[in-house]
Amino acid sequence: MKATATSTSAPPLAPGGAPLLGHVVPLLRHPLAFMDSLRRHGPVVRIMLGRIPVFVVTDAGLTHEMLTAQASSFGKGGRLIEALSRFAGNGLATVADGDLHRTQRRLVQPMFSRAFIAGRGDTMIEVARSVVDGWAAGEPRELHDDMQELTLSVFLAALLGTEPPEATRRRIQRVLPDVMAGTIRATILPPWLGSVPTPTQRRQRDSFTELRDAIGDLVDEHRRPLRDKGLLDLLLDARDPDTGQPMSRRQLEDEVITFVTTNGQASTATVLWALHEIGRHPAVRDRIVAELDEVAPGRPLVGADLGSLTYTRRVVHEAMRLYGPAWLLTRTVTAPASLGGFDLPQGATVVFSPYILHRDPVVYPDPAAFDPDRWSPERARSIPRTAFQPFGGGARQCVGESFAWSEMVIILAETTRRWRMVPDPAVVPRPVPRVTIHPHRLVMTPSGTGR
Ligand code: HEM
């Protein structure tokens, strides 16, 4: 029997909806507080986007169940994916479940393996170091731009297997904010409101074109590196095992755009928050510096050291817990489904949110506190595996996870070792939920050395 949102086992409706707009206003005005409040109303909660019901899963176990055991009833899709595919096309993160996803995932997976990433560690570290070394002591910095530059440079270094051309890096970095800007609005606004053409939307369409052109030029101008192959070489060499065919040019561009945008969002947000917290907790910074001195005494860090930076990794872990960074992910119900005893109608959008799961006070005592030692081996034992899902789960779990860990540890290590980053007390970063949760501003001054 097809379940409806009004059947007796329908998830409870969240309070605070308005007649025509439903919960759009609290979602746009106070998205994080609103999402976090939903846990109080049950493990699955109904909210209204205009007249459209959307189901929010607030329970970690049910989220995991939806992404794994019940994945066949919850397809990749929903409004966020529609919004992202406007620029990422059929890239791995937006393509529907099915053959194309399976084929692409198989082709792409080896280039994000731990071993492949480890082989690019030295290049990634060198690129990060040269960016950080270029900062001037005593000059306050808007770290959002800096971290976007760092994550993009480090990713492009891994993509090309060599130092990226500066002009291309700048060209991509310039358009990224506009590319991502309207995504969450397009996800939240009812379609009739979202489709009104505005100058912002026109500018955004131009940015989509510019990003695709820049990636196209990057591919055209790519020369095989002398030292190590980059991710791009693997993409170019990849052959479908069934047909023997290479990836189409359009598909290749979709994949690179997907990597550049996902990397630029989630990893940038995480390192920004980590730097903010390190700035507020000098003892955390001292422990990172002490670890670096122990692991690489009197010499530069190299790729082989990354596995030994256990405390730095713990800091990244805690930044990912506390700040999501994905706060609103979607699925589409592909067949009438039941989750936690609640009926979910076919065709409905389901929302899940690592941000909500990571702030559950039952699992994380004092959830708003930044406490990297939650992830010490002794304490981490009491945290259920499903309570930490920043990379999602199941067949659509983040393919860039290993890369992201290495990249974030490298950036924090190089920044902290080179500089003592002093926060500007006048700028208190406010979380702004875009595709990921970013600080609205983060201003810090590099001062002296990390010691
Ligand atoms: C802190 C860093 C990152 C976080 C928290 C993160 C988070 C996620 C999450 C939650 C998903 C699953 C989305 C869903 O189920 O709907 C995902 C998928 C994906 N991520 Fe990441 N990501 C990060 C970094 C990266 C990086 C560095 C790359 C590549 C360079 C990347 C590439 C992808 C791709 C291609 C997918 C789609 C995988 C598929 O559907 O098969 N991510 N990511």
Residues whose N, C-alpha, C, O or C-beta is under 5 A from the ligand:
A	BS01	HEM	L92 A93 R105 F259 T262 N263 A266 S267 T270 P325 A326 L329 T330 P390 F391 G392 A395 R396 Q397 C398 V399 G400 F403 A404
